[in-house]
């Protein structure tokens, strides 16, 4: 008798091949047989997938779950969206290796850019390892509910090997040799490759550039020489500049990385490729570059609008809105009573009103597209724009926002779409052969971003409802495509002998759930949460970990090691 059989389902195997109705037998964590309906032996458990699609488990190649897995090893909420394998350590951010002397600096750096509160990581992350290999092994000893692969983060590599000296500028030859030794050790135990960042917004808690940004070309090239047959990832320096000069700089930067990758036989996946508000040119030229260089250079794109959130119970994206910095100065350090006092102030509201709206600026006020996604006091405003509410009530948009926050006792959350707002452009990015879907940032931006929901969006909305691509193509883009780019052997496909990472999906009910605030972080910290409906089963290495949309934690996740 086998452990599990999935019968009667329409199997989409992740390769892009046409779907077919077959039965799947699982035993000892692997797929042992894929055969005609009715051909399988009895099983301890049978899942009747009649009328359902059956897919490989989804793979998220761009997460920041390095810290989160220590207090939430289930991999939720990503696993609730069919994700069975995650890649940690993106953009040079991470918590290993470590020197033992810079723990607070490392954790506060995660707070600065990735918006993972220090009070949470201080309580939830043991920081008990030194080398990256030690960190990875300890991670594997956790009761993981998802499989985990990892990049070696460049900033953590610098500080973890060199301590405070790693926060300096160009390194000497001896220091670079130390970094190479630590990276080689990590690659030897199966790290995906190196991740790094030159993005200007990536600063530490002191406002200084993250250590990876201080690395010169010599340092980066020497590290990449160790990454032959591997994949490396970079957040590029030239992102976000849509001017002619900016696009030219981006193309030159990417051409350099492509040449470096070709020279050592590696592949680079770069971030981000997004469509800024009003952009009709820059993204097309960068996509064209990607299509010409796809053998060694793969841009990551987000399959939905890139979002942030404005909230009122602490620091948020509000302070980054043009002209709002002074109004929200120190807001995160205030008591709730003083926050309410500030929201009531006419002077505060006038400062917000003074900043003009500009639909072509990511950081300008945008009441026509900002939507309420959490409001405990008024369910009727959920999903509506601030402008539409203001129009109905005959009041100013700023007053609507502040009054709603007061009525909700500061629990209001307003979704602020930043980029990928043009559906035609987004369709081209998502369906291009040269791109990879990612940028979900699971584990980071815990009170402002829910882009980790993208696998559900891809299948339910982009493929099933909008018809942007076939279901076979959609599934391939979030299974075998990231597995191939990140070299996660055996994952992302349904085939005999493959690990049994499987989703059984009720396509007609597949949807992203409503946003809500939950207080389940270490120390009672709060986060923005979106679950899903339509997942009859999410199976990791042969064990059901999500059963009819309900999490069933089980310690079945494995470390995914890349071998040369």
C-alpha positions as CSV (number, residue, x, y, z in Angstrom):
1,X,0.0,0.0,0.0
2,X,1.4,3.4,-1.0
3,X,1.2,6.5,1.2
4,X,-0.9,8.8,-1.0
5,X,-2.7,8.8,-4.3
6,X,-4.2,11.8,-6.2
7,X,-6.9,10.5,-8.6
8,X,-9.0,12.0,-11.3
9,X,-7.3,15.4,-11.5
10,X,-6.2,17.4,-14.6
11,X,-2.5,17.3,-14.2
12,X,-0.4,20.3,-15.4
13,X,3.1,19.0,-14.9
14,X,5.1,22.2,-14.9
15,X,7.0,21.6,-18.2
16,X,4.5,23.5,-20.4
17,X,3.1,20.3,-21.9
18,X,-0.6,20.0,-22.4
19,X,-2.6,19.0,-19.4
20,X,-4.0,15.5,-19.0
21,X,-6.2,13.5,-16.7
22,X,-4.0,11.0,-14.9
23,X,-3.5,9.6,-11.4
24,X,-0.5,10.2,-9.2
25,X,1.0,7.8,-6.7
26,X,3.2,9.1,-3.9
27,X,5.3,7.0,-1.5
28,X,8.2,7.9,0.8
29,X,8.0,11.5,-0.2
30,X,8.3,11.0,-4.0
31,X,6.1,10.5,-7.0
32,X,6.4,6.8,-7.8
33,X,3.8,6.4,-10.6
34,X,1.8,8.7,-12.9
35,X,-0.7,6.5,-14.7
36,X,-4.1,6.3,-16.3
37,X,-7.2,6.8,-14.1
38,X,-8.0,3.8,-12.0
39,X,-4.5,2.2,-12.4
40,X,-3.0,2.8,-9.0
41,X,-2.9,0.5,-5.9
42,X,-4.6,1.4,-2.7
43,X,-3.2,4.1,-0.5
44,X,-3.2,5.2,3.1
45,X,-4.8,8.4,1.9
46,X,-6.6,9.2,-1.4
47,X,-7.3,12.7,-2.6
48,X,-10.1,12.8,-5.2
49,X,-9.0,15.6,-7.6
50,X,-11.9,15.2,-10.0
51,X,-12.7,18.7,-11.4
52,X,-9.4,20.1,-10.0
53,X,-6.1,20.9,-11.5
54,X,-3.0,19.2,-10.1
55,X,0.3,21.2,-10.4
56,X,3.8,21.0,-9.0
57,X,4.4,23.0,-5.8
58,X,5.1,26.7,-6.7
59,X,8.7,28.0,-6.2
60,X,9.3,31.6,-5.0
61,X,12.9,32.6,-6.1
62,X,13.0,35.9,-4.3
63,X,12.2,36.0,-0.6
64,X,13.5,37.5,2.6
65,X,12.4,34.7,4.9
66,X,15.9,34.3,6.4
67,X,14.7,35.6,9.7
68,X,11.0,34.7,9.6
69,X,11.6,30.9,9.3
70,X,13.0,31.0,12.8
71,X,9.7,31.9,14.3
72,X,7.4,30.7,11.5
73,X,9.1,27.6,10.0
74,X,5.8,26.6,8.4
75,X,6.5,29.0,5.6
76,X,3.1,30.7,6.0
77,X,1.6,32.8,4.4
78,X,3.5,31.8,1.3
79,X,2.6,28.1,1.7
80,X,-1.1,29.1,1.8
81,X,-0.6,30.3,-1.8
82,X,0.8,26.9,-3.0
83,X,4.5,27.8,-2.5
84,X,6.4,24.7,-1.5
85,X,10.0,25.9,-2.0
86,X,11.5,29.3,-1.3
87,X,14.9,31.0,-1.9
88,X,16.2,33.2,0.9
89,X,19.1,35.7,1.1
90,X,18.0,38.0,-1.7
91,X,19.6,41.4,-2.6
92,X,22.6,40.9,-0.3
93,X,20.4,41.0,2.8
94,X,20.6,38.2,5.4
95,X,21.8,37.1,8.8
96,X,24.7,34.8,7.9
97,X,27.6,34.6,8.0
98,X,28.0,36.6,11.2
99,X,31.0,37.8,13.1
100,X,29.4,37.7,16.5
101,X,30.1,41.4,17.1
102,X,27.7,43.0,14.7
103,X,24.4,41.3,15.5
104,X,22.4,44.5,16.2
105,X,23.8,46.2,13.1
106,X,22.7,43.2,10.9
107,X,19.2,43.0,12.4
108,X,18.7,46.7,12.3
109,X,19.7,46.7,8.6
110,X,16.8,44.3,8.0
111,X,14.6,46.8,9.6
112,X,15.9,49.7,7.6
113,X,15.1,48.5,4.1
114,X,13.2,45.2,4.4
115,X,10.9,46.6,7.1
116,X,11.3,43.7,9.5
117,X,11.1,45.3,13.0
118,X,14.2,45.0,15.2
119,X,12.0,44.2,18.2
120,X,10.8,41.2,16.3
121,X,14.1,39.9,15.0
122,X,15.8,40.6,18.4
123,X,13.3,38.2,20.0
124,X,12.9,35.7,17.3
125,X,16.3,35.1,15.7
126,X,18.8,33.3,17.9
127,X,22.0,34.5,16.0
128,X,23.9,31.5,17.3
129,X,25.9,30.6,14.2
130,X,29.0,31.9,12.5
131,X,29.5,30.7,9.0
132,X,26.8,30.5,6.3
133,X,27.1,26.7,6.2
134,X,26.4,26.6,10.0
135,X,23.4,28.9,9.5
136,X,22.0,26.7,6.7
137,X,22.4,23.5,8.7
138,X,20.7,25.0,11.7
139,X,17.9,26.2,9.4
140,X,17.5,22.7,8.2
141,X,17.0,21.5,11.7
142,X,13.9,23.6,12.2
143,X,10.5,22.0,11.7
144,X,10.3,23.5,8.2
145,X,7.0,23.3,6.3
146,X,8.6,24.4,3.0
147,X,11.8,23.5,1.2
148,X,14.5,26.2,1.5
149,X,17.4,27.2,-0.8
150,X,19.6,30.1,-0.2
151,X,21.8,32.8,-1.7
152,X,24.9,34.0,0.2
153,X,24.1,37.6,0.9
154,X,27.0,39.9,0.0
155,X,26.3,42.5,2.8
156,X,26.2,39.9,5.5
157,X,29.2,38.2,3.9
158,X,31.2,41.4,4.4
159,X,30.1,42.1,7.9
160,X,30.1,38.5,8.9
161,X,33.7,37.8,7.8
162,X,35.3,41.2,8.4
163,X,33.1,42.7,11.2
164,X,33.0,46.5,11.3
165,X,35.7,46.6,8.6
166,X,33.1,45.1,6.2
167,X,31.2,48.3,6.3
168,X,34.1,50.2,4.8
169,X,34.9,51.0,1.2
170,X,37.1,49.0,-1.2
171,X,38.8,46.0,0.4
172,X,42.5,45.0,0.2
173,X,43.6,41.7,-1.4
174,X,43.8,39.9,2.0
175,X,40.3,40.9,2.9
176,X,38.9,39.9,-0.5
177,X,40.6,36.5,0.0
178,X,38.8,36.1,3.3
179,X,35.4,36.8,1.6
180,X,36.2,34.3,-1.2
181,X,37.0,31.7,1.3
182,X,33.8,32.1,3.2
183,X,31.8,32.2,-0.1
184,X,33.5,29.0,-1.3
185,X,32.6,27.3,1.9
186,X,29.0,28.2,1.4
187,X,28.9,27.1,-2.2
188,X,30.5,23.8,-1.2
189,X,27.5,23.0,1.0
190,X,25.0,24.0,-1.7
191,X,24.3,27.7,-1.7
192,X,22.5,28.8,-4.9
193,X,25.1,31.6,-5.4
194,X,25.9,35.1,-4.4
195,X,23.3,37.9,-4.0
196,X,24.2,41.5,-3.9
197,X,22.9,45.0,-4.3
198,X,24.0,48.3,-5.7
199,X,20.6,49.9,-5.4
200,X,20.7,53.4,-4.0
201,X,17.8,52.9,-1.7
202,X,19.5,50.0,0.1
203,X,20.9,51.8,3.2
204,X,21.6,50.5,6.7
205,X,19.9,51.8,9.9
206,X,22.4,54.7,10.1
207,X,21.5,55.8,6.6
208,X,24.8,54.6,5.1
209,X,25.0,52.4,2.0
210,X,24.6,48.7,2.7
211,X,28.1,47.1,2.6
212,X,27.5,45.4,-0.7
213,X,27.2,48.9,-2.3
214,X,30.7,49.7,-1.2
215,X,32.2,46.8,-3.1
216,X,34.2,47.7,-6.2
217,X,34.2,45.8,-9.5
218,X,37.3,43.9,-8.5
219,X,35.7,42.5,-5.4
220,X,32.5,41.5,-7.1
221,X,34.2,39.9,-10.1
222,X,36.5,37.9,-7.8
223,X,33.5,36.6,-5.9
224,X,31.7,35.7,-9.1
225,X,34.6,33.7,-10.3
226,X,33.5,31.1,-7.7
227,X,30.0,31.0,-9.1
228,X,30.5,29.2,-12.3
229,X,27.5,26.8,-13.0
230,X,25.6,28.8,-10.4
231,X,23.2,31.7,-10.4
232,X,23.9,35.1,-8.8
233,X,21.4,37.9,-8.1
234,X,21.8,41.7,-8.0
235,X,19.6,44.6,-7.3
236,X,20.9,47.0,-9.9
237,X,22.2,50.5,-9.3
238,X,20.4,52.1,-12.3
239,X,16.9,51.1,-11.3
240,X,14.0,53.5,-11.5
241,X,15.6,56.2,-13.7
242,X,13.3,56.4,-16.8
243,X,15.3,59.2,-18.5
244,X,17.3,58.5,-21.6
245,X,20.5,58.7,-19.7
246,X,19.1,56.4,-17.0
247,X,18.1,53.7,-19.4
248,X,21.4,53.9,-21.1
249,X,23.2,53.5,-17.8
250,X,21.0,50.5,-16.9
251,X,21.8,48.8,-20.2
252,X,25.5,49.4,-19.7
253,X,25.4,48.1,-16.2
254,X,23.5,45.0,-17.2
255,X,25.8,44.4,-20.2
256,X,28.7,44.4,-17.7
257,X,27.0,41.8,-15.5
258,X,26.1,39.7,-18.5
259,X,29.8,39.7,-19.7
260,X,31.0,38.7,-16.2
261,X,28.5,35.9,-16.1
262,X,29.5,34.6,-19.5
263,X,33.1,34.7,-18.6
264,X,32.6,32.3,-15.7
265,X,29.6,30.3,-17.0
266,X,27.2,31.7,-14.4
267,X,23.8,33.3,-14.8
268,X,22.6,36.5,-13.3
269,X,19.1,37.3,-12.3
270,X,18.6,41.0,-11.8
271,X,16.0,43.1,-10.1
272,X,13.8,44.9,-10.6
273,X,12.2,45.1,-14.0
274,X,9.0,47.1,-13.4
275,X,6.8,49.6,-15.2
276,X,6.8,53.0,-13.5
277,X,3.7,55.2,-13.6
278,X,3.5,56.8,-17.1
279,X,6.5,54.9,-18.4
280,X,6.1,53.9,-22.1
281,X,9.7,53.5,-23.1
282,X,12.2,52.5,-20.4
283,X,10.7,49.1,-19.5
284,X,10.4,48.2,-23.2
285,X,14.1,48.9,-23.8
286,X,15.2,46.9,-20.7
287,X,12.9,44.0,-21.7
288,X,14.5,44.1,-25.2
289,X,17.9,43.9,-23.6
290,X,16.8,40.9,-21.6
291,X,15.5,39.1,-24.7
292,X,18.8,39.6,-26.4
293,X,20.8,38.3,-23.4
294,X,18.6,35.7,-21.9
295,X,21.2,32.9,-22.0
296,X,23.0,34.5,-19.1
297,X,20.8,37.4,-17.8
298,X,17.3,37.0,-16.4
299,X,15.2,39.9,-15.0
300,X,12.8,39.3,-12.2
301,X,9.3,40.8,-12.7
302,X,6.3,41.0,-10.3
303,X,3.1,39.5,-11.7
304,X,0.9,42.2,-10.2
305,X,1.2,45.9,-9.3
306,X,4.0,46.5,-6.8
307,X,2.4,47.7,-3.7
308,X,3.2,49.5,-0.5
309,X,0.9,50.5,2.4
310,X,0.1,53.5,4.5
311,X,-0.7,52.7,8.0
312,X,-1.1,54.7,11.2
313,X,-0.1,52.6,14.1
314,X,3.6,53.1,13.6
315,X,6.2,54.0,10.9
316,X,5.0,53.4,7.3
317,X,5.3,54.4,3.7
318,X,3.5,57.6,4.5
319,X,6.8,59.3,5.6
320,X,8.2,58.7,2.1
321,X,5.4,60.5,0.3
322,X,6.6,63.7,-1.4
323,X,6.2,66.6,1.1
324,X,5.0,64.4,4.0
325,X,8.3,63.7,5.7
326,X,8.0,66.6,8.1
327,X,4.4,65.9,9.0
328,X,5.3,62.3,9.9
329,X,8.7,63.0,11.5
330,X,9.0,61.0,14.7
331,X,5.5,59.5,14.2
332,X,6.7,56.0,14.7
333,X,8.1,56.8,18.1
334,X,4.9,58.4,19.5
335,X,2.4,56.8,21.8
336,X,-1.0,55.9,20.2
337,X,-2.6,58.9,22.1
338,X,0.0,61.3,20.6
339,X,-0.5,59.7,17.1
340,X,-4.2,60.4,17.4
341,X,-3.5,63.9,18.5
342,X,-1.3,64.5,15.4
343,X,-4.0,63.1,13.1
344,X,-6.5,65.4,14.6
345,X,-4.4,68.5,14.1
346,X,-5.4,70.9,11.3
347,X,-1.8,71.9,10.9
348,X,-0.8,68.3,10.3
349,X,-3.6,67.9,7.7
350,X,-2.7,71.1,6.0
351,X,0.9,69.9,5.6
352,X,-0.4,66.7,3.8
353,X,-2.8,68.7,1.6
354,X,0.1,71.0,0.5
355,X,1.7,68.2,-1.5
356,X,0.3,68.0,-5.0
357,X,-0.8,64.8,-6.6
358,X,1.2,63.6,-9.6
359,X,0.1,60.3,-11.2
360,X,3.6,59.9,-12.8
361,X,5.5,59.9,-9.6
362,X,5.7,56.8,-7.5
363,X,6.0,58.8,-4.2
364,X,3.4,61.5,-4.9
365,X,0.0,61.4,-3.2
366,X,-2.4,59.4,-5.4
367,X,-5.8,59.4,-3.8
368,X,-7.4,58.2,-7.1
369,X,-5.5,54.9,-6.8
370,X,-4.9,54.5,-3.0
371,X,-7.4,51.9,-1.7
372,X,-8.6,51.0,1.8
373,X,-7.8,47.4,2.5
374,X,-8.3,47.3,6.3
375,X,-10.9,49.2,8.2
376,X,-12.3,47.6,11.4
377,X,-14.9,50.4,11.8
378,X,-16.4,50.5,8.3
379,X,-16.5,47.4,6.1
380,X,-18.2,49.5,3.4
381,X,-15.0,51.3,2.5
382,X,-12.9,48.2,1.9
383,X,-11.6,48.1,-1.6
384,X,-12.6,51.7,-2.4
385,X,-10.3,54.5,-3.3
386,X,-9.8,57.5,-0.9
387,X,-11.0,59.8,-3.7
388,X,-14.3,57.9,-4.2
389,X,-15.0,58.0,-0.5
390,X,-14.2,61.7,-0.3
391,X,-16.5,62.4,-3.3
392,X,-19.4,60.5,-1.7
393,X,-18.9,62.3,1.6
394,X,-18.2,65.7,0.1
395,X,-15.0,66.2,2.0
396,X,-11.3,66.5,1.3
397,X,-9.3,63.3,0.7
398,X,-6.8,64.0,3.5
399,X,-9.7,64.4,5.9
400,X,-11.1,61.1,4.9
401,X,-7.8,59.3,5.5
402,X,-7.2,60.9,8.9
403,X,-10.8,60.6,10.1
404,X,-10.9,56.9,9.1
405,X,-7.6,56.2,11.0
406,X,-9.1,57.9,14.1
407,X,-12.3,55.9,13.8
408,X,-10.3,52.7,13.3
409,X,-8.2,53.4,16.4
410,X,-5.1,53.6,14.0
411,X,-5.8,50.1,12.5
412,X,-6.5,51.5,9.0
413,X,-4.4,50.2,6.2
414,X,-4.3,51.9,2.8
415,X,-2.9,50.1,-0.2
416,X,-0.6,52.3,-2.4
417,X,0.2,50.9,-5.8
418,X,3.6,52.0,-6.9
419,X,4.4,50.4,-10.3
420,X,3.1,47.9,-12.8
421,X,-0.1,49.9,-13.1
422,X,-0.4,49.5,-16.9
423,X,-2.1,46.1,-17.5
424,X,-0.9,45.9,-21.1
425,X,2.7,46.5,-20.1
426,X,2.4,44.1,-17.2
427,X,1.1,41.4,-19.5
428,X,4.2,41.7,-21.7
429,X,6.5,41.5,-18.7
430,X,4.7,38.4,-17.3
431,X,4.4,36.5,-20.5
432,X,7.9,37.2,-21.9
433,X,10.2,34.2,-22.4
434,X,13.1,36.1,-21.0
435,X,11.7,37.0,-17.6
436,X,11.2,35.2,-14.3
437,X,8.3,35.8,-11.9
438,X,9.5,36.8,-8.5
439,X,9.8,39.9,-6.4
440,X,7.2,38.7,-3.9
441,X,9.5,39.7,-1.0
442,X,7.9,37.2,1.4
443,X,9.2,37.7,4.9
444,X,9.9,41.4,4.4
445,X,7.8,44.6,4.4
446,X,5.5,42.8,6.8
447,X,3.1,45.7,7.4
448,X,3.1,47.1,3.8
449,X,3.4,44.5,1.1
450,X,1.5,41.3,0.2
451,X,3.1,40.6,-3.2
452,X,3.9,37.1,-1.9
453,X,0.4,36.3,-3.1
454,X,1.5,36.4,-6.7
455,X,1.3,32.6,-7.4
456,X,-2.4,32.6,-6.7
457,X,-2.8,35.8,-8.8
458,X,-0.9,34.2,-11.8
459,X,-3.0,31.1,-11.9
460,X,-6.4,32.4,-10.9
461,X,-6.5,35.9,-12.4
462,X,-3.9,36.2,-15.2
463,X,-4.4,32.8,-16.7
464,X,-7.8,31.6,-15.7
465,X,-9.8,34.8,-15.7
466,X,-8.0,37.2,-18.0
467,X,-6.5,34.6,-20.4
468,X,-3.1,36.3,-20.6
469,X,-1.5,32.9,-21.0
470,X,-2.5,29.2,-20.9
471,X,-2.7,27.5,-17.6
472,X,0.1,25.3,-18.7
473,X,2.3,28.3,-19.4
474,X,1.3,30.0,-16.1
475,X,2.2,27.0,-14.0
476,X,5.5,26.6,-15.8
477,X,6.4,30.2,-15.0
478,X,6.1,29.6,-11.3
479,X,7.4,26.0,-11.1
480,X,10.0,24.7,-13.6
481,X,11.2,28.2,-14.7
482,X,12.5,29.4,-11.3
483,X,13.7,25.8,-10.6
484,X,15.8,26.0,-13.8
485,X,17.1,29.5,-13.2
486,X,18.1,28.7,-9.6
487,X,19.2,25.2,-10.4
488,X,16.9,23.4,-8.0
489,X,17.2,20.0,-9.4
490,X,14.1,17.8,-9.4
491,X,11.8,20.5,-8.2
492,X,9.1,22.3,-10.2
493,X,7.8,19.3,-12.2
494,X,5.5,16.4,-11.7
495,X,7.4,13.3,-13.0
496,X,8.1,9.8,-11.7
497,X,10.9,9.9,-9.2
498,X,10.6,13.6,-8.5
499,X,10.0,14.9,-4.9
500,X,6.2,15.0,-4.2
501,X,5.7,18.8,-4.0
502,X,2.1,19.0,-5.4
503,X,-0.8,21.4,-5.4
504,X,-4.5,20.3,-5.8
505,X,-6.4,23.4,-6.8
506,X,-10.1,24.2,-7.1
507,X,-9.7,26.6,-9.9
508,X,-13.2,28.1,-9.7
509,X,-12.6,29.1,-6.1
510,X,-9.0,30.1,-6.3
511,X,-8.5,33.6,-5.1
512,X,-6.4,35.8,-2.8
513,X,-8.1,36.4,0.5
514,X,-8.8,39.8,2.1
515,X,-6.0,41.7,3.8
516,X,-6.1,41.6,7.6
517,X,-3.8,42.6,10.5
518,X,-2.6,39.8,12.7
519,X,-0.5,40.0,15.8
520,X,1.5,36.8,15.8
521,X,5.1,38.0,15.6
522,X,7.5,37.5,18.4
523,X,6.6,40.0,21.2
524,X,3.1,40.4,19.8
525,X,4.3,42.3,16.7
526,X,1.7,42.9,14.0
527,X,1.8,42.1,10.3
528,X,-0.4,42.4,7.2
529,X,-1.7,39.0,6.1
530,X,-3.4,37.6,3.1
531,X,-4.4,34.0,2.8
532,X,-6.1,32.2,-0.1
533,X,-9.0,30.1,-1.1
534,X,-9.1,27.2,-3.6
535,X,-6.2,25.1,-2.4
536,X,-7.7,21.6,-1.7
537,X,-4.2,20.4,-0.8
538,X,-0.6,21.7,-0.7
539,X,1.8,18.8,-0.4
540,X,5.4,19.1,0.5
541,X,7.6,16.0,0.1
542,X,4.5,13.8,0.1
543,X,2.8,15.3,3.2
544,X,-0.3,17.5,3.1
545,X,0.6,20.8,4.8
546,X,-2.4,22.8,3.6
547,X,-5.8,20.9,3.6
548,X,-8.7,22.8,2.1
549,X,-7.0,26.2,2.7
550,X,-6.2,25.3,6.4
551,X,-2.6,25.1,7.5
552,X,-1.6,21.7,8.8
553,X,2.0,22.2,10.0
554,X,4.4,19.3,9.5
555,X,8.2,19.2,9.7
556,X,8.7,18.0,6.1
557,X,10.6,20.8,4.4
558,X,14.1,20.1,3.2
559,X,17.2,22.1,2.4
560,X,17.7,22.4,-1.3
561,X,21.4,22.2,-2.1
562,X,22.8,23.2,-5.5
563,X,25.7,21.1,-6.7
564,X,28.2,21.9,-9.5
